[in-house]
Amino acid sequence: MIDPKLLRQSAADVAANLARRGYEFNAEAYLSLEEKRKALQVDTERLQAERNSSAKKVGKAKAQGEDIQPLLLVVKDLGDRLAALEFALSEVQSQLKDIELDLPNLLDASVPDGQDESDNTEVRQWGIPTELPFNARDHIELGKNLDMIDFEAASKISGSRFTIISGPLARLQRALIQLMLDIHTDEHGYQEKYVPYLVHANALIGTGNLPKFEEDLFRTSGEKPYYLIPTAEVPVTNLVRDEILETSELPKYFVAHTPCFRSEAGSYGQDTRGMIRQHQFEKVELVHFVSAGESMASLEVLTSHAEVILKKLELPYRVMALCAGDVGFGSAKTYDIEVWLPGQQRYREISSCSNYNDFQSRRMKARCRNSSSGKPEFIHTLNGSGVAAGRALIAVMENYQNEDGSIRIPTVLQPYMGEMECIST
């Protein structure tokens, strides 16, 4: 959420920033509504004071044995008018809140201009795209030939965009997840969290998934529905909701492995084959909580931690700075890490690392106490995949494939695979 004070004082600047995303913020309409709120607030407070004063007069007159009926009529009239004003104020406040929750985050000045992913900027590249001395197969063909990926059985059970992985390939995905957790906890100093996969709506409002992206979520039925998490970012980030941390406690680095559930609304026709875009997938998520002013440096650290995984797996990749039109709703700046897939002869996203500044913490009321002033201030939050396990599995399969369809095991994963060196039929 953007600072409401900034919206009131610099609405035109906010509108110009959001226009870089292609988002139209009607500053005049917002300010007009804000003026209406202020007027209603003043009238409400004035009537509250009048009612309180009249109520005291009733008590005083009653104590002196005077006729209080005329005073009671005045109190009732004030109460009725106050109730109407409070209702009108509540309506305007609700409209303002809806506007504020719908606004995306302000972009950092370093975010490049552009409309879509074609305008993203390459920051760096690691490794040389794998060139195989034979026609590279994609993960779909490799998995089917090994009889270890079954889309048809998954479809029979759950429908499209689900996958069943079997045998050594299933173990390989588990090995990838364990490798990531070990590196992030042992080498990078993250504290591992095991978190719920079901959350209340407030948790998703806090991270910016609700109300704007409800169609992307799976939810249970009932009076108080739960939502299946689209990423571990949601429960992990909400660990600091309504908390005031000491500055000395920051930064905090958390890591969690969870399944992720997404309806993929609006993505029909995109990556419908294979495991690139699924309703259910596995991910290791990294979350940072830092002091204001430290988040841009922390974004570089977060991204480097995700890169380490690909380096250890010896998978070629590149880091892209997303342009203004491609940065996600809540992010101020995002780097995408894209891994090379020989089967597709292209780079594909495997991690997205974002700095949210105080966008999420304002929604969650997550703060830290300034060590100098002693006053609470909003912390900054960051998150990124460290990395997506399913896409890492795809990358290993395609980059480590042999001409006969077998798959070599990266050296770093062999201890997790019982020293197995190759997966074959």
Secondary structure by P-SEA (a helix, b strand, c coil): cccaaaaaacaaaaaaaaaaaccccaaaaaaaaaaaaaaaaaaaaaaaaaaaaaaaaaaaaaaacccaaaaaaaaaaaaaaaaaaaaaaaaaaaaaaaaaaaccccccccccccccccccccccccccccccccccccaaaaaaaaccccaaaaaacccccbbbbccaaaaaaaaaaaaaaaaaaaccbbbbbbccccccaaaaaaacccccccccbbbbbccccccccccccccccccccccccccccccbbbbbbbbbbbcccccccccccccccccccccbbbbbbbcccaaaaaaaaaaaaaaaaaaaacccccccccccccccccccbbbbbbbbbccccbbbbcbbbbbbcaaaaaaacbbbccccccbbbbbbbbbbccccaaaaaaaaaaaaccccccccccccccccccccccccc
